Amino acid sequence: MATPHSLRAPEVFGETPAAGAPDSAPSASSAASASSPGSGVSGTSAKRKRDQPSEQKLGPTGRPLREIPEPPPVDRHGPARVLAMCNQKGGVGKTTSTINLGASLAEYGRKVLLVDFDPQGALSVGLGVQPHELDQTVYNAVMESSINVRDILHKTSIDGIDLLPSNIDLSAAEVQLVAEVGREHSLMRVLRPLLPEYDFVLVDCQPSLGLLTVNALTAADGVIIPLECEFFSLRGVALLMDTIDKVRERLNPSLDIVGILATMFDPRTLHSKEVISRVVEAFGDTVFDTVINRTVRFPETTVAGEPITTWAPKSVGATAYRQLAREVIRR
């Protein structure tokens, strides 16, 4: 991993003296005389200085900031790429990231399905849907094969985004699925007929590693792991990675870790910076360049029932999630 110190190494910027050159740098007066007209010496020193690349600015991850251009528009939709937003620790920004990543992907012309696979129904609430008012949810689609999943889909207020909502009924599925044959593939069965209609399906998982989360991982092409910038969050990552490995070995060989997303980052604290440094050291380029800062805007959007990209489109948070969307599309 490149560090700020190594990026300034003389070898990187062509500052190593040429063979046969004196060890000490010329004085200011001699440099001026060497490049002055009539001195008989060309302005080689000035040219060399111009040719040296400028030092790259580092992002919060300690890596050089990389500009990712806006993705080109698509002329048709599907088949969808299914991504599970997963972390067994609660309060790390899974639901917030699901909503705002989905909204940002939709801004880039992608058709997105958001799946609320948490009995708490936070994703549904975050999009203005009241879970207790729903007659049918993803629970019915998972447990009743006769249900047409399209009858449960909700059109959201955001162009290009549909919602498969959830409520507390889904908590019963954890127990009821235990006796079912092929129980780990229940969500995949529900999503399969919808895949040709979307570009991305984002599944908001519950904060556990139970059967519902295993269903999401079995149905997914990849996993995005939101990780709060706190040391306690680091402790559970190894357990989550172990679960992902088991699902890959036994149920879904093509499951990929798309990236680890650092959330709730506070650039003012050394603690947040140390956490990101450790995560990058452990997982390298698996960590997204995008970092989501802690801001009061996100709780406001939950009350408003809309993503930050429409609630505060010019905010730092909205800009960050658009950058994340570009990274996800590129990966």
C-alpha positions in Angstrom: 0.0 0.0 0.0 1.4 3.4 -0.9 1.8 5.7 2.0 2.0 9.5 1.9 5.7 9.1 2.8 6.5 6.7 0.0 4.6 8.9 -2.5 7.1 11.6 -1.7 10.2 9.4 -2.3 12.7 11.1 -4.6 12.7 8.1 -6.9 9.0 8.5 -7.7 9.4 12.1 -8.8 12.6 11.8 -10.7 14.6 13.7 -8.0 17.5 11.2 -7.8 20.7 12.9 -9.0 22.0 11.8 -12.4 25.1 9.7 -12.6 28.2 11.8 -12.1 26.3 14.8 -10.7 27.5 16.4 -7.5 26.0 15.2 -4.3 25.0 18.7 -3.1 22.3 20.8 -4.8 23.6 23.9 -6.6 23.1 27.2 -4.8 20.4 29.6 -5.9 22.9 32.0 -7.5 24.6 29.3 -9.5 21.1 27.9 -10.6 20.1 31.4 -11.7 23.4 31.9 -13.7 23.0 28.5 -15.3 19.6 29.3 -16.8 20.3 33.0 -17.5 20.7 34.1 -21.2 24.3 34.3 -22.3 25.5 31.8 -19.7 26.3 29.2 -22.3 24.2 26.6 -20.5 20.6 25.7 -21.5 17.8 26.0 -18.9 17.9 22.2 -18.2 17.2 22.6 -14.5 14.0 24.6 -15.2 12.8 22.1 -17.7 13.5 19.2 -15.4 11.4 21.0 -12.7 8.5 21.5 -15.1 8.6 17.8 -16.1 8.3 16.5 -12.5 4.7 15.2 -11.8 2.9 17.1 -9.0 2.2 15.3 -5.8 -1.1 13.4 -5.8 -3.7 14.4 -3.3 -4.6 11.6 -0.9 -8.2 10.7 0.0 -9.5 9.5 3.5 -8.4 6.0 2.7 -4.8 7.2 2.4 -4.7 6.4 -1.3 -4.5 8.9 -4.2 -7.9 10.2 -5.2 -9.1 8.6 -8.4 -11.5 10.4 -10.7 -14.2 8.1 -12.1 -16.1 9.6 -15.0 -19.9 9.4 -15.2 -21.0 6.1 -16.7 -22.4 6.1 -20.2 -26.2 5.7 -20.5 -27.7 2.3 -21.1 -30.0 1.6 -24.1 -31.7 -1.3 -22.5 -32.2 -2.8 -19.0 -31.3 -6.1 -17.4 -30.3 -8.7 -16.5 -29.9 -7.3 -13.0 -26.8 -7.5 -10.9 -27.9 -8.5 -7.3 -26.0 -6.9 -4.5 -26.5 -7.7 -0.8 -25.8 -4.9 1.6 -24.6 -6.9 4.6 -23.1 -6.5 8.0 -24.3 -8.4 11.1 -23.7 -5.3 13.3 -26.6 -2.8 13.4 -26.3 0.9 13.0 -23.5 0.9 10.4 -25.4 2.6 7.6 -26.7 -0.4 5.7 -30.2 1.0 5.0 -29.0 4.5 4.4 -26.4 3.2 1.9 -29.0 1.0 0.2 -31.4 3.9 -0.3 -28.8 6.4 -1.5 -26.7 4.1 -3.6 -29.9 3.0 -5.3 -31.0 6.6 -5.9 -27.6 7.5 -7.3 -27.6 4.5 -9.6 -31.0 5.6 -10.8 -29.7 9.1 -11.5 -27.2 7.4 -13.9 -30.1 5.9 -15.8 -30.0 2.4 -14.2 -33.3 0.8 -13.2 -33.1 -0.3 -9.6 -35.1 -2.7 -7.3 -34.6 -2.2 -3.6 -35.5 -5.3 -1.5 -36.3 -4.7 2.2 -35.1 -8.0 3.8 -35.1 -6.8 7.4 -38.2 -7.3 9.6 -37.7 -3.9 11.0 -38.8 -2.4 7.7 -36.4 0.5 7.9 -35.8 0.6 4.1 -39.5 0.8 3.5 -39.9 3.7 6.0 -36.9 5.5 4.5 -38.8 5.5 1.2 -42.0 6.8 2.6 -43.8 3.5 3.0 -45.5 2.6 6.3 -44.8 -1.1 6.9 -47.8 -1.6 9.3 -50.2 -0.6 6.6 -49.1 -3.2 4.1 -51.2 -6.3 3.4 -48.5 -8.1 1.5 -44.8 -7.9 1.7 -41.6 -9.8 0.7 -42.6 -12.2 3.5 -45.6 -13.4 1.4 -43.6 -13.7 -1.7 -41.0 -15.9 0.1 -43.4 -18.1 2.0 -46.3 -18.5 -0.6 -45.2 -19.7 -4.0 -48.6 -18.8 -5.4 -48.0 -15.1 -4.9 -47.1 -13.0 -7.9 -44.2 -10.8 -6.7 -45.2 -8.1 -9.1 -48.4 -7.6 -7.1 -46.2 -6.6 -4.1 -43.8 -4.2 -5.8 -44.2 -0.5 -4.9 -43.4 2.3 -7.3 -41.4 4.9 -5.3 -41.4 8.6 -5.8 -37.9 8.3 -7.3 -37.7 7.7 -11.0 -36.2 4.3 -11.8 -36.6 2.8 -8.3 -39.1 0.1 -7.2 -39.4 -1.3 -3.8 -40.1 -4.8 -2.5 -41.2 -3.8 1.1 -41.1 -5.6 4.4 -42.6 -5.5 7.9 -42.5 -7.4 11.1 -44.1 -10.5 9.5 -40.7 -11.3 7.9 -39.4 -12.2 11.4 -41.6 -15.4 11.3 -39.9 -16.6 8.1 -36.6 -17.2 9.9 -38.4 -20.0 11.9 -40.8 -21.2 9.2 -38.1 -21.6 6.5 -36.1 -24.1 8.7 -38.5 -26.9 7.7 -38.5 -26.0 4.0 -36.6 -27.9 1.3 -34.1 -25.6 -0.4 -34.7 -22.9 2.2 -31.6 -21.0 1.4 -32.8 -20.4 -2.2 -36.2 -18.9 -1.3 -35.3 -15.3 -2.0 -33.6 -16.3 -5.3 -36.8 -17.9 -6.4 -38.7 -14.6 -5.7 -36.2 -12.4 -7.5 -35.5 -14.6 -10.6 -38.5 -13.5 -12.7 -37.7 -9.8 -12.0 -34.0 -9.8 -13.0 -34.5 -9.2 -16.7 -36.3 -5.9 -15.9 -33.7 -4.2 -13.7 -30.0 -3.3 -13.9 -29.4 -3.6 -10.1 -31.2 -5.3 -7.2 -30.0 -4.1 -3.8 -31.0 -6.2 -0.8 -31.0 -4.6 2.6 -30.1 -7.4 5.0 -31.0 -7.6 8.6 -28.2 -7.1 11.2 -27.6 -10.8 11.8 -26.1 -13.8 10.1 -29.2 -15.9 10.2 -31.2 -17.7 7.5 -32.6 -14.5 6.0 -29.0 -13.1 5.5 -27.9 -16.5 4.1 -30.8 -16.3 1.6 -29.7 -12.8 0.5 -26.1 -14.0 0.0 -27.3 -17.1 -1.9 -29.3 -14.9 -4.3 -26.5 -12.3 -4.7 -23.8 -11.8 -7.3 -21.9 -9.7 -4.8 -21.7 -8.2 -1.3 -21.2 -4.6 -0.2 -20.1 -4.4 3.4 -20.9 -1.0 5.1 -18.5 -0.6 8.0 -18.8 2.1 10.6 -15.5 3.8 11.4 -15.4 2.4 14.9 -13.1 -0.2 16.3 -16.0 -2.3 17.5 -17.1 -2.6 13.9 -13.8 -4.2 12.9 -14.3 -7.2 15.3 -17.3 -8.6 13.4 -15.8 -8.4 9.9 -13.9 -11.6 10.3 -17.1 -13.5 11.2 -18.9 -12.0 8.3 -16.1 -13.0 5.9 -16.3 -16.5 7.3 -20.0 -16.7 6.6 -19.5 -15.4 3.1 -16.8 -18.0 2.5 -19.2 -20.8 3.6 -22.0 -19.5 1.4 -19.5 -19.4 -1.5 -18.3 -23.0 -0.9 -21.7 -24.6 -0.3 -24.4 -22.5 -2.0 -23.2 -19.7 -4.3 -19.7 -20.2 -5.8 -19.9 -17.0 -7.8 -20.5 -14.8 -4.8 -18.0 -11.9 -4.8 -17.1 -9.2 -2.3 -17.7 -6.0 -4.4 -16.3 -3.7 -1.7 -16.1 -2.5 1.9 -17.7 0.9 2.4 -16.4 3.1 5.3 -19.4 4.9 6.8 -19.9 7.5 9.6 -16.4 8.8 9.0 -15.4 11.9 11.1 -12.4 13.6 9.5 -11.8 15.6 12.7 -11.0 12.5 14.8 -7.8 10.5 14.8 -10.0 7.4 15.8 -11.8 7.4 12.4 -8.6 7.8 10.5 -7.0 4.9 12.4 -9.9 2.6 11.7 -9.8 3.4 7.9 -6.1 2.8 7.9 -6.5 -0.6 9.5 -9.3 -1.6 7.1 -7.2 -0.6 4.1 -4.2 -2.4 5.5 -6.2 -5.6 5.9 -8.4 -5.5 2.7 -6.5 -3.3 0.3 -8.3 -2.3 -2.9 -11.5 -4.1 -1.7 -12.1 -0.9 0.3 -14.0 1.6 -1.8 -12.3 5.0 -2.4 -15.6 6.6 -1.4 -16.0 7.3 2.3 -19.4 8.4 3.8 -19.0 11.1 6.3 -21.0 11.5 9.4 -23.7 14.2 8.9 -27.0 15.3 10.3 -28.5 15.3 6.8 -29.0 11.5 6.8 -31.5 11.5 9.8 -33.3 14.3 8.1 -33.8 12.3 5.0 -35.3 9.4 7.0 -38.0 11.7 8.3 -38.6 13.1 4.9 -38.9 9.6 3.4 -36.5 10.3 0.5 -32.8 9.8 -0.4 -30.2 12.5 0.2 -29.7 12.9 -3.5 -33.2 14.5 -3.8 -33.4 16.0 -0.3 -30.1 17.8 -0.4 -28.7 17.1 -3.9 -25.6 19.4 -3.5 -24.6 18.1 -0.1 -21.4 16.3 0.7 -23.4 13.1 1.4 -25.2 13.2 -2.0 -21.9 13.8 -3.8 -20.3 10.8 -2.0 -23.1 8.4 -2.9 -22.9 9.4 -6.6 -19.2 8.7 -6.5 -20.0 5.3 -4.9 -22.4 4.6 -7.6 -19.7 5.2 -10.2 -17.4 2.9 -8.4 -20.0 0.1 -8.2 -20.8 0.4 -11.9 -17.1 0.4 -12.8 -16.4 -2.7 -10.6 
